[in-house]
Amino acid sequence: MKSAVLTDKKMPFCPGCGHGVIVNSISKAFMELGYNPLDIIIVSDIGCSGLVDPLFATHTVHGLHGRAPALGLGVAMGLANRNKKVIVIQGDGGATIGLQHLLEAARRNIDVTLLVFNNLLYGMTGGQISGLSTDKFKELRHVEEGVPPFDIVRLAHQAGAVSSARVISPANFTESIKFAVETSGFSLLELASVCPSYGLQKIKELDDFSEEAEALLNHRKANEVEYIETPSLLDKVEIIVDKFNSSINDRYGVVLAGSAGGGIQLAAELLAKAGMSAGLYATMKGEYPVTVGTGFSIAEVILSRKPINYTGLDKPDVIFIMTEDGLDKVKNLIKNETMIITDDFLSLSADNISSKSFSKKVGKRSAVLSAISYWISNTDIIPEEAFKEAIRPHKHADLLIKAIETPL
Ligand code: SF4
């Protein structure tokens, strides 16, 4: 019977490649478990094992080399429907390049199955050994490395995987995959593959690889590791209700320019939220030195009636300049028509400028909020109440609202 899990695409692998056997076993396992292909999300890595995407009629996502477990974790944690199953596929090269990601996936015990297609080498780049190449294989390839391979199964086990196993015989692939898929929590299977193009015809030639193999090592008993379902990341997304009005018909660009510790990034975020509650699309972009406690702090906010496809801001409509650091960074953006709102201790002249003693009245930390409030009260871009509502969930809301209500 043709598998509903696979497309009719031809296997892209070299003749005799073991990866095709594993792909067919995955398909068989899901068919036997009765999965709808669209309830499966395959996350693949780089390398020959990463060529699987077009073969599957499931959802597929392609990751960076070694990073597929991290991507798979993100997908699983973002799933609203927990009946869907995330399968991460990577080769032994990807597994060693991204070992930390693999161990984190096991440690966090997210409901993901990781299938490591282990052919003991990097096939796509010419047969170089990987961190999982066995001693016997290295001997066969005349490679003297002098260090033992990682035991990926034991590492995953020790990191906290609910189940981890090494499977050598293709006859056991389907049942092992079914077991791993049906395991709640993180499961890892190291599946032996062969790469005839770089000299490995039969896995059983390698005694050291197969000696512990067929016993499905290290499957933990169901009660040995407690699997606690992680809440969906989507549950944490703040819902902003659109209940105010705005006079913006098109797109409006705002730049906030100040110094570290001046509350610039927070103010930009609050302004973006206020815009959303006034029925607008909003983006926010921050810029500051890597040493976040010193130097300039710049934020750009775009408020728009239409979806924002380009987040660049070459000609802002209004620029708030709160410090010398900020002025240095944004002076090139000032055009004749740009509205400038600035603290009056800065000596700045421009055609369209309003200066007030914001920092003197409310302190450096809240000066930019006071300036935004001043701007809001002199325009009808967004209602003041929308800005206050954006502030209210903040832990220091009382102080922040007091700042914007302080007369100038
Ligand atoms: S190079 Fe090796 S691993 Fe890659 S497709 Fe060919 S046989 Fe398979």
Residues whose N, C-alpha, C, O or C-beta is under 5 A from the ligand:
A	BS01	SF4	F13 C14 C17 C48 G123 M124 V194 C195 P196 S197
